[in-house]
Amino acid sequence: MELNLSPLNLPCDDERLFVIAGPCSAETEEQLLTTGRTLASKGCHMFRAGVWKPRTKPGGFEGHGEPALKWMKQLKEETGMLLATEVATPEHVELALKYGIDVLWIGARTTANPFAVQALADALQGVDIPVLVKNPINPDLELWIGALERINGAGITRLGAIHRGFSSLDSKMYRNLPMWQIPIELRRRIPQLPIFCDPSHIGGRRDLVAPLCQQAMDLGLNGLIVESHCNPDEAWSDAKQQVTPEVLDYILGLLVIRDSKVTTEDITALRKQIDEIDNNIMDMLAKRMRVCREIGQYKKDHNMTVLQTSRYNEILDKRGAHGVLCGMASKFVKTVYEAIHEESVRQQIEVINK
């Protein structure tokens, strides 16, 4: 399904950069207004705050709902800032529209549920408002695109995506793994779709916000949605990943925004080299697979199992060490050889079962 998209028409801090900033949660009227006024004084045009907070476990702060929308409306009247908040039910949509919210976003937990997304799509029929869709919790690009298609099917053409990372049991550095290849593939599949980066949820720590913002810009993403609080250490939710408006202003001031429209004529020769190398890689992989099929025939003739674990571990260890010596990340080499091994096993099974 091809998406019918139109420009978001949102104000930019830079002609190539949208920034949406504000606290994780709308905690009190004073906290919200203080944060919003400070952000406005720093030139921020769009304010975000969570009015409804879906918590992992019950008992935590789950938002004030409609009263918080009244505080946000007051902030808009005072500063002229546009407002953004998360919606998860049709009732949320109705209230957000009632109080003049300018941008809605759909959270990661909701995106993962097609029933919930469809309910939101039904509630948005006939409404002209920008809607941003966060990636689902798990790295499922089709599920992400499916949510975008459902919202677009309701007549919402001002659509955007938010990359907030993906949950992982073994994530050590990040709260949610960036897995940049997924938003990159989304950009390839739907090039006209604006993509925002949520460095707060990817990093989970305020010291990671700045480098993640820069990485998003280096990859050509269109904007940022950042959690900013007037007193982050006392925040009622996600305290560790929020920054003050002053720190956010400093981070944005240091960003280097790449020009995606610069001509690529000067690197044409280098790209030809890449094409030649890629062709050589494919030829060598084909040669490797031919040897693997010969091994498969030997295993068939001698009634051996296809998988030889000790040999596989040896390959991973040796190639990983070799890759590091050649300046490549060991994780990258491991991923490559896992894929090669998977195809080798497939081909050997094909030989054995003939």
ZADRENRO-19534 format. One record per residue (C-alpha): residue number from 0; residue in one letter; x, y, z. Coordinates in nm, 3 decimals. Example, Ala and Ser with C-alpha at 12.3 -4.5 7.8 and 13.67 -1.06 7.14 Angstrom:
BEGIN
SITE  num  residu        x        y        z
SITE    0       A    1.230   -0.450    0.780
SITE    1       S    1.367   -0.106    0.714
END
This chain:
BEGIN
SITE  num  residu        x        y        z
SITE    0       M    0.000    0.000    0.000
SITE    1       E    0.140    0.339   -0.099
SITE    2       L    0.089    0.612    0.158
SITE    3       N   -0.085    0.935    0.060
SITE    4       L    0.127    1.195    0.238
SITE    5       S    0.139    1.573    0.257
SITE    6       P    0.389    1.801    0.440
SITE    7       L    0.360    1.821    0.819
SITE    8       N    0.371    2.204    0.803
SITE    9       L    0.528    2.234    1.147
SITE   10       P    0.759    2.515    1.261
SITE   11       C    1.132    2.438    1.244
SITE   12       D    1.424    2.549    1.461
SITE   13       D    1.621    2.510    1.139
SITE   14       E    1.477    2.465    0.791
SITE   15       R    1.596    2.104    0.806
SITE   16       L    1.512    2.026    1.169
SITE   17       F    1.189    1.990    1.367
SITE   18       V    1.224    1.988    1.748
SITE   19       I    0.947    1.886    1.988
SITE   20       A    1.045    1.921    2.355
SITE   21       G    0.889    1.901    2.698
SITE   22       P    0.860    1.679    3.005
SITE   23       C    0.785    1.310    2.999
SITE   24       S    0.476    1.375    3.211
SITE   25       A    0.255    1.672    3.288
SITE   26       E    0.299    1.648    3.666
SITE   27       T    0.172    1.978    3.804
SITE   28       E    0.051    2.305    3.658
SITE   29       E    0.360    2.483    3.790
SITE   30       Q    0.602    2.222    3.652
SITE   31       L    0.441    2.225    3.309
SITE   32       L    0.417    2.603    3.276
SITE   33       T    0.769    2.662    3.409
SITE   34       T    0.920    2.411    3.168
SITE   35       G    0.714    2.533    2.874
SITE   36       R    0.789    2.902    2.933
SITE   37       T    1.162    2.832    2.957
SITE   38       L    1.160    2.624    2.640
SITE   39       A    0.969    2.900    2.460
SITE   40       S    1.228    3.156    2.573
SITE   41       K    1.497    2.935    2.416
SITE   42       G    1.319    2.940    2.082
SITE   43       C    1.137    2.606    2.100
SITE   44       H    0.816    2.616    1.895
SITE   45       M    0.658    2.283    1.993
SITE   46       F    0.584    2.155    2.343
SITE   47       R    0.527    1.792    2.434
SITE   48       A    0.401    1.635    2.756
SITE   49       G    0.248    1.302    2.852
SITE   50       V   -0.108    1.353    2.974
SITE   51       W   -0.191    0.982    2.993
SITE   52       K    0.101    0.764    3.103
SITE   53       P    0.078    0.389    3.036
SITE   54       R    0.312    0.243    3.299
SITE   55       T    0.465   -0.103    3.282
SITE   56       K    0.329   -0.188    3.628
SITE   57       P    0.026   -0.049    3.813
SITE   58       G    0.074    0.187    4.104
SITE   59       G    0.295    0.443    3.934
SITE   60       F    0.198    0.790    3.817
SITE   61       E   -0.035    0.743    3.520
SITE   62       G   -0.104    1.106    3.432
SITE   63       H   -0.374    1.359    3.518
SITE   64       G   -0.569    1.335    3.194
SITE   65       E   -0.808    1.621    3.118
SITE   66       P   -0.680    1.864    3.389
SITE   67       A   -0.332    1.848    3.232
SITE   68       L   -0.482    1.935    2.893
SITE   69       K   -0.614    2.256    3.049
SITE   70       W   -0.260    2.346    3.163
SITE   71       M   -0.128    2.281    2.814
SITE   72       K   -0.398    2.499    2.660
SITE   73       Q   -0.297    2.780    2.898
SITE   74       L    0.068    2.742    2.792
SITE   75       K   -0.032    2.767    2.427
SITE   76       E   -0.232    3.085    2.494
SITE   77       E    0.063    3.241    2.679
SITE   78       T    0.350    3.143    2.449
SITE   79       G    0.200    3.051    2.113
SITE   80       M    0.376    2.713    2.126
SITE   81       L    0.216    2.424    1.942
SITE   82       L    0.122    2.126    2.159
SITE   83       A    0.182    1.753    2.122
SITE   84       T    0.072    1.460    2.335
SITE   85       E    0.031    1.083    2.319
SITE   86       V   -0.308    0.924    2.260
SITE   87       A   -0.392    0.559    2.314
SITE   88       T   -0.773    0.543    2.298
SITE   89       P   -1.052    0.713    2.102
SITE   90       E   -1.146    0.900    2.421
SITE   91       H   -0.793    1.044    2.435
SITE   92       V   -0.829    1.165    2.076
SITE   93       E   -1.160    1.333    2.152
SITE   94       L   -1.023    1.518    2.455
SITE   95       A   -0.697    1.617    2.285
SITE   96       L   -0.888    1.773    1.997
SITE   97       K   -1.125    1.947    2.239
SITE   98       Y   -0.834    2.127    2.407
SITE   99       G   -0.657    2.226    2.086
SITE  100       I   -0.366    1.982    2.081
SITE  101       D   -0.185    2.036    1.751
SITE  102       V    0.006    1.709    1.708
SITE  103       L   -0.080    1.360    1.829
SITE  104       W    0.159    1.071    1.866
SITE  105       I    0.094    0.701    1.905
SITE  106       G    0.315    0.523    2.158
SITE  107       A    0.523    0.210    2.108
SITE  108       R    0.290   -0.014    2.310
SITE  109       T   -0.010    0.102    2.108
SITE  110       T    0.166    0.065    1.772
SITE  111       A    0.227   -0.300    1.857
SITE  112       N   -0.151   -0.362    1.877
SITE  113       P   -0.334   -0.339    1.540
SITE  114       F   -0.671   -0.340    1.716
SITE  115       A   -0.577   -0.032    1.919
SITE  116       V   -0.430    0.145    1.615
SITE  117       Q   -0.744    0.078    1.414
SITE  118       A   -0.960    0.218    1.695
SITE  119       L   -0.752    0.537    1.686
SITE  120       A   -0.778    0.548    1.306
SITE  121       D   -1.156    0.524    1.330
SITE  122       A   -1.160    0.808    1.584
SITE  123       L   -0.949    1.025    1.350
SITE  124       Q   -1.177    0.989    1.048
SITE  125       G   -1.244    1.334    0.902
SITE  126       V   -0.980    1.508    1.119
SITE  127       D   -0.688    1.703    0.971
SITE  128       I   -0.406    1.685    1.226
SITE  129       P   -0.043    1.566    1.216
SITE  130       V    0.001    1.220    1.367
SITE  131       L    0.340    1.072    1.458
SITE  132       V    0.369    0.695    1.501
SITE  133       K    0.638    0.549    1.725
SITE  134       N    0.801    0.222    1.632
SITE  135       P    0.662   -0.087    1.808
SITE  136       I    0.854   -0.216    2.110
SITE  137       N    0.999   -0.506    1.910
SITE  138       P    1.199   -0.457    1.588
SITE  139       D    0.912   -0.528    1.349
SITE  140       L    0.922   -0.293    1.049
SITE  141       E    0.608   -0.438    0.891
SITE  142       L    0.409   -0.374    1.210
SITE  143       W    0.535   -0.014    1.213
SITE  144       I    0.440    0.040    0.849
SITE  145       G    0.105   -0.130    0.909
SITE  146       A    0.022    0.122    1.183
SITE  147       L    0.113    0.409    0.949
SITE  148       E   -0.107    0.258    0.680
SITE  149       R   -0.404    0.229    0.917
SITE  150       I   -0.379    0.594    1.022
SITE  151       N   -0.327    0.703    0.661
SITE  152       G   -0.632    0.499    0.562
SITE  153       A   -0.840    0.718    0.793
SITE  154       G   -0.754    1.020    0.579
SITE  155       I   -0.460    1.146    0.787
SITE  156       T   -0.201    1.261    0.531
SITE  157       R    0.022    1.464    0.763
SITE  158       L    0.205    1.162    0.898
SITE  159       G    0.544    1.109    1.057
SITE  160       A    0.734    0.832    1.233
SITE  161       I    0.923    0.841    1.564
SITE  162       H    1.224    0.616    1.613
SITE  163       R    1.251    0.543    1.987
SITE  164       G    1.458    0.226    1.978
SITE  165       F    1.369   -0.136    2.050
SITE  166       S    1.351   -0.334    2.372
SITE  167       S    1.621   -0.593    2.436
SITE  168       L    1.707   -0.815    2.731
SITE  169       D    2.081   -0.774    2.675
SITE  170       S    2.098   -0.398    2.616
SITE  171       K    2.380   -0.262    2.831
SITE  172       M    2.449    0.087    2.704
SITE  173       Y    2.105    0.192    2.584
SITE  174       R    1.761    0.171    2.736
SITE  175       N    1.633    0.070    2.391
SITE  176       L    1.867   -0.047    2.116
SITE  177       P    1.885    0.209    1.831
SITE  178       M    1.900   -0.055    1.555
SITE  179       W    1.940    0.227    1.304
SITE  180       Q    1.904   -0.014    1.013
SITE  181       I    1.528   -0.028    1.075
SITE  182       P    1.448    0.346    1.042
SITE  183       I    1.695    0.352    0.751
SITE  184       E    1.494    0.079    0.579
SITE  185       L    1.173    0.269    0.660
SITE  186       R    1.323    0.574    0.487
SITE  187       R    1.414    0.360    0.186
SITE  188       R    1.064    0.214    0.166
SITE  189       I    0.878    0.544    0.225
SITE  190       P    1.126    0.821    0.133
SITE  191       Q    0.875    1.106    0.171
SITE  192       L    0.785    1.012    0.532
SITE  193       P    0.935    1.245    0.797
SITE  194       I    1.120    1.051    1.069
SITE  195       F    1.186    1.193    1.415
SITE  196       C    1.437    1.054    1.665
SITE  197       D    1.353    1.013    2.033
SITE  198       P    1.701    1.015    2.193
SITE  199       S    1.554    1.019    2.544
SITE  200       H    1.393    0.677    2.514
SITE  201       I    1.675    0.526    2.312
SITE  202       G    1.944    0.633    2.557
SITE  203       G    1.759    0.622    2.886
SITE  204       R    2.033    0.848    3.025
SITE  205       R    2.071    1.221    2.983
SITE  206       D    2.441    1.194    2.894
SITE  207       L    2.345    0.995    2.582
SITE  208       V    2.095    1.251    2.452
SITE  209       A    2.351    1.473    2.277
SITE  210       P    2.539    1.200    2.085
SITE  211       L    2.213    1.035    1.981
SITE  212       C    2.078    1.367    1.853
SITE  213       Q    2.392    1.410    1.643
SITE  214       Q    2.375    1.055    1.513
SITE  215       A    2.014    1.112    1.406
SITE  216       M    2.119    1.422    1.216
SITE  217       D    2.413    1.239    1.056
SITE  218       L    2.168    0.980    0.924
SITE  219       G    1.941    1.246    0.778
SITE  220       L    1.643    1.215    1.011
SITE  221       N    1.404    1.509    1.002
SITE  222       G    1.360    1.601    1.365
SITE  223       L    1.388    1.529    1.734
SITE  224       I    1.139    1.470    2.013
SITE  225       V    1.326    1.522    2.339
SITE  226       E    1.220    1.502    2.703
SITE  227       S    1.300    1.824    2.888
SITE  228       H    1.203    1.906    3.248
SITE  229       C    1.261    2.212    3.465
SITE  230       N    1.393    1.984    3.744
SITE  231       P    1.475    1.644    3.592
SITE  232       D    1.606    1.481    3.909
SITE  233       E    1.265    1.529    4.072
SITE  234       A    1.061    1.410    3.772
SITE  235       W    0.777    1.170    3.847
SITE  236       S    0.864    0.950    3.547
SITE  237       D    1.179    0.879    3.347
SITE  238       A    1.392    1.115    3.557
SITE  239       K    1.727    0.979    3.434
SITE  240       Q    1.666    1.055    3.067
SITE  241       Q    1.535    1.413    3.088
SITE  242       V    1.742    1.729    3.046
SITE  243       T    1.675    2.087    3.150
SITE  244       P    1.566    2.338    2.883
SITE  245       E    1.905    2.508    2.925
SITE  246       V    2.095    2.185    2.855
SITE  247       L    1.870    2.107    2.560
SITE  248       D    1.936    2.452    2.415
SITE  249       Y    2.311    2.386    2.451
SITE  250       I    2.280    2.045    2.281
SITE  251       L    2.084    2.186    1.989
SITE  252       G    2.330    2.471    1.951
SITE  253       L    2.615    2.223    1.899
SITE  254       L    2.434    2.005    1.645
SITE  255       V    2.586    1.977    1.300
SITE  256       I    2.303    1.936    1.051
SITE  257       R    2.417    1.768    0.731
SITE  258       D    2.302    1.889    0.391
SITE  259       S    2.125    1.602    0.217
SITE  260       K    2.093    1.798   -0.109
SITE  261       V    2.464    1.835   -0.186
SITE  262       T    2.556    1.681   -0.520
SITE  263       T    2.715    1.335   -0.511
SITE  264       E    2.905    1.371   -0.838
SITE  265       D    3.238    1.394   -0.656
SITE  266       I    3.198    1.046   -0.507
SITE  267       T    3.084    0.869   -0.825
SITE  268       A    3.427    0.708   -0.873
SITE  269       L    3.428    0.581   -0.516
SITE  270       R    3.079    0.438   -0.560
SITE  271       K    3.199    0.253   -0.870
SITE  272       Q    3.473    0.101   -0.655
SITE  273       I    3.207   -0.008   -0.404
SITE  274       D    3.006   -0.169   -0.686
SITE  275       E    3.312   -0.360   -0.807
SITE  276       I    3.396   -0.476   -0.454
SITE  277       D    3.035   -0.584   -0.395
SITE  278       N    3.042   -0.785   -0.718
SITE  279       N    3.364   -0.954   -0.602
SITE  280       I    3.205   -1.029   -0.262
SITE  281       M    2.908   -1.196   -0.434
SITE  282       D    3.140   -1.401   -0.655
SITE  283       M    3.341   -1.515   -0.352
SITE  284       L    3.023   -1.602   -0.158
SITE  285       A    2.901   -1.806   -0.455
SITE  286       K    3.236   -1.989   -0.457
SITE  287       R    3.210   -2.049   -0.082
SITE  288       M    2.860   -2.195   -0.124
SITE  289       R    2.982   -2.430   -0.397
SITE  290       V    3.241   -2.566   -0.150
SITE  291       C    2.968   -2.592    0.116
SITE  292       R    2.758   -2.803   -0.119
SITE  293       E    3.057   -3.032   -0.179
SITE  294       I    3.089   -3.066    0.200
SITE  295       G    2.717   -3.142    0.213
SITE  296       Q    2.765   -3.423   -0.037
SITE  297       Y    3.051   -3.563    0.173
SITE  298       K    2.832   -3.553    0.486
SITE  299       K    2.552   -3.729    0.298
SITE  300       D    2.787   -4.002    0.173
SITE  301       H    2.921   -4.059    0.527
SITE  302       N    2.586   -4.022    0.708
SITE  303       M    2.701   -3.716    0.906
SITE  304       T    2.486   -3.443    1.058
SITE  305       V    2.490   -3.107    0.884
SITE  306       L    2.558   -2.896    1.192
SITE  307       Q    2.910   -2.933    1.332
SITE  308       T    2.904   -2.700    1.635
SITE  309       S    3.276   -2.702    1.710
SITE  310       R    3.359   -2.600    1.353
SITE  311       Y    3.097   -2.321    1.360
SITE  312       N    3.239   -2.182    1.685
SITE  313       E    3.589   -2.195    1.539
SITE  314       I    3.477   -1.992    1.237
SITE  315       L    3.307   -1.728    1.452
SITE  316       D    3.609   -1.692    1.681
SITE  317       K    3.869   -1.674    1.405
SITE  318       R    3.674   -1.447    1.171
SITE  319       G    3.572   -1.220    1.460
SITE  320       A    3.934   -1.174    1.566
SITE  321       H    4.042   -1.120    1.206
SITE  322       G    3.768   -0.861    1.157
SITE  323       V    3.879   -0.663    1.461
SITE  324       L    4.235   -0.656    1.328
SITE  325       C    4.095   -0.518    1.002
SITE  326       G    3.916   -0.236    1.182
SITE  327       M    3.566   -0.385    1.193
SITE  328       A    3.342   -0.435    1.496
SITE  329       S    3.339   -0.795    1.617
SITE  330       K    2.958   -0.781    1.646
SITE  331       F    2.934   -0.687    1.279
SITE  332       V    3.159   -0.976    1.174
SITE  333       K    2.958   -1.215    1.391
SITE  334       T    2.633   -1.100    1.230
SITE  335       V    2.775   -1.145    0.880
SITE  336       Y    2.904   -1.495    0.949
SITE  337       E    2.585   -1.602    1.123
SITE  338       A    2.400   -1.514    0.802
SITE  339       I    2.661   -1.693    0.587
SITE  340       H    2.643   -2.000    0.809
SITE  341       E    2.264   -2.004    0.795
SITE  342       E    2.273   -2.009    0.414
SITE  343       S    2.550   -2.272    0.417
SITE  344       V    2.339   -2.500    0.638
SITE  345       R    2.036   -2.445    0.414
SITE  346       Q    2.232   -2.547    0.106
SITE  347       Q    2.384   -2.853    0.274
SITE  348       I    2.039   -2.969    0.392
SITE  349       E    1.919   -2.930    0.034
SITE  350       V    2.204   -3.153   -0.087
SITE  351       I    2.149   -3.416    0.184
SITE  352       N    1.775   -3.442    0.115
SITE  353       K    1.809   -3.489   -0.261
END
